[in-house]
């Protein structure tokens, strides 16, 4: 992964996220298991940290799908309090998708530092300059989102809104790196597979 341009890594990462969302049944289970094994092998600490950060979102998602989806009661003895079989299936699917995406984020951040992320975002957002948008400013804002997701400030997001709250200061160096032929081949392959999947 380090041999490829950060933009290529971001495109492959986005393609994997889309694949996780589109996968169904055994394909989703197998793909999720594969991502889990790779993440725990190459980014175990960061994976556990990010999964822990979304544990409440995961719990709420499971409860909402399991108990508020109409269908056959999984535990008839509980009556209307029982989760439905269809809800449990949806809860498992959506929970697996959420965890898989979080693990993909962990893998991306493990092998792509801040400067590399900025470089990749600059390359990918460059076409937006045709619409009058600043690709550099967009890249920096996206980087700050990644930074605060991984290392939130003391007091959480409310501290950023508090009047007179301390804001981390520093310099973000923007490094623009050209794409190599290998990157162009990988990007073209991802695009072709994506287009083929749409029209297939």
C-alpha positions in Angstrom: 0.0 0.0 0.0 2.7 2.6 0.8 4.0 2.3 -2.8 0.8 3.8 -4.2 -0.2 7.5 -4.4 -2.5 8.5 -1.5 -5.2 9.4 -4.1 -5.1 5.8 -5.3 -5.4 4.5 -1.7 -8.4 6.8 -1.1 -10.1 5.6 -4.3 -9.5 1.9 -3.5 -10.7 2.6 0.1 -13.9 4.3 -1.2 -14.5 1.4 -3.6 -14.2 -1.1 -0.7 -16.7 1.0 1.3 -19.2 0.9 -1.6 -18.7 -2.8 -1.9 -19.5 -3.3 1.8 -22.7 -1.3 1.3 -23.7 -3.3 -1.8 -22.8 -6.8 -0.5 -25.6 -9.1 0.6 -25.8 -12.3 2.6 -22.8 -14.7 2.5 -20.8 -12.2 0.4 -21.1 -9.6 3.0 -20.3 -12.0 5.8 -17.2 -13.3 4.0 -16.0 -9.8 3.0 -16.6 -8.6 6.5 -14.6 -11.5 8.0 -11.8 -10.8 5.6 -11.6 -7.1 6.5 -11.7 -8.0 10.2 -8.8 -10.4 9.9 -6.7 -8.0 7.9 -7.5 -5.1 10.2 -6.7 -7.0 13.4 -3.5 -8.3 11.8 -2.2 -4.9 10.5 -4.0 -2.3 12.5 -5.2 -4.0 15.7 -4.8 -1.1 18.2 -6.4 1.5 15.9 -9.2 -0.9 14.9 -10.2 -1.5 18.6 -10.0 2.2 19.3 -12.3 3.2 16.5 -14.7 0.4 17.1 -14.9 1.4 20.7 -15.7 5.0 19.6 -18.7 3.9 17.6 -20.0 1.3 20.1 -23.0 3.4 21.1 -24.0 4.1 17.5 -23.6 0.4 16.9 -25.8 -0.5 19.9 -28.5 2.0 18.9 -28.5 0.8 15.3 -28.9 -2.8 16.5 -31.8 -2.0 18.9 -33.7 0.1 16.3 -33.5 -2.5 13.6 -34.2 -5.5 15.9 -37.1 -4.1 17.9 -38.7 -1.7 15.5 -38.8 -3.7 12.3 -42.2 -5.4 11.7 -42.2 -9.1 11.2 -42.4 -12.5 12.8 -41.6 -12.4 16.6 -38.3 -14.0 17.5 -39.4 -14.6 21.1 -43.2 -15.0 21.1 -43.3 -15.4 24.8 -42.3 -11.7 25.2 -45.2 -10.6 23.0 -44.9 -7.1 21.5 -41.6 -6.5 23.3 -39.9 -9.3 21.3 -37.6 -8.4 18.5 -38.6 -9.6 15.0 -36.7 -12.2 13.0 -36.5 -9.7 10.1 -35.3 -7.0 12.5 -32.5 -9.2 13.8 -31.4 -10.0 10.3 -31.3 -6.3 9.4 -29.5 -5.5 12.7 -26.8 -8.1 12.0 -26.4 -6.8 8.4 -26.2 -3.1 9.3 -24.0 -3.8 12.3 -21.6 -5.8 10.2 -21.5 -3.0 7.6 -20.8 -0.3 10.2 -18.0 -2.3 11.8 -16.5 -3.2 8.4 -16.4 0.5 7.3 -14.8 1.5 10.7 -12.1 -1.2 10.2 -11.5 0.1 6.7 -11.0 3.6 8.1 -8.5 2.1 10.7 -6.5 0.5 7.9 -6.4 3.7 5.9 -5.3 5.8 8.8 -2.7 3.2 9.9 -0.8 3.4 6.6 -1.6 6.9 5.4 -0.3 9.8 7.5 -1.8 13.4 7.6 0.5 14.7 4.8 -0.3 11.8 2.6 -4.0 12.2 3.2 -3.8 15.9 2.2 -1.9 15.0 -0.9 -4.5 12.5 -1.9 -7.4 14.8 -1.2 -5.7 17.6 -3.1 -5.4 15.4 -6.2 -9.0 14.1 -6.0 -10.5 17.5 -5.3 -8.6 19.3 -8.0 -11.5 19.1 -10.6 -13.6 21.1 -8.1 -11.5 24.1 -8.8 -13.4 24.3 -12.1 -16.5 25.1 -10.0 -14.7 27.9 -8.1 -14.0 25.8 -5.0 -10.7 25.7 -3.3 -9.3 22.2 -3.4 -6.7 23.1 -0.7 -9.2 24.4 1.7 -11.5 21.4 1.2 -8.5 19.0 1.7 -7.6 20.7 5.0 -11.1 20.6 6.3 -11.4 16.9 5.5 -8.1 16.2 7.2 -9.3 18.0 10.4 -12.4 15.8 10.4 -10.1 12.7 10.3 -7.9 14.1 13.0 -10.8 14.9 15.4 -12.4 11.5 14.8 -9.2 9.7 15.8 -8.2 12.1 18.6 -11.2 14.1 19.8 -10.4 17.2 21.9 -10.9 17.2 25.7 -14.6 17.7 26.4 -15.7 16.4 23.0 -17.2 18.4 20.2 -19.0 20.8 22.6 -15.6 22.2 23.6 -15.1 23.3 20.0 -18.4 25.3 20.1 -17.8 26.8 23.6 -17.0 30.5 23.6 -13.3 30.9 24.2 -12.6 27.2 23.8 -9.1 26.2 23.0 -8.4 25.3 19.4 -5.4 23.3 18.5 -3.0 25.5 16.5 -0.4 24.3 14.0 0.8 24.4 10.4 -0.5 21.9 7.9 1.9 21.5 5.0 0.2 20.8 1.7 2.3 18.4 -0.5 1.2 17.8 -4.1 2.6 14.6 -5.6 2.1 13.5 -9.2 0.4 10.2 -10.0 2.6 7.4 -11.4 1.7 5.0 -14.2 0.9 2.3 -11.6 -1.6 4.5 -9.9 -3.3 5.3 -13.1 -3.6 1.6 -13.9 -5.2 0.9 -10.5 -7.5 3.9 -10.7 -8.6 2.9 -14.3 -9.2 -0.7 -13.1 -11.4 0.5 -10.2 -13.3 2.8 -12.5 -13.9 0.1 -15.1 -15.0 -2.4 -12.5 -17.4 0.2 -11.0 -18.8 1.1 -14.4 -19.1 -2.6 -15.3 -21.0 -3.3 -12.1 -23.4 -0.5 -12.8 -24.3 -1.7 -16.3 -24.0 -5.4 -15.7 
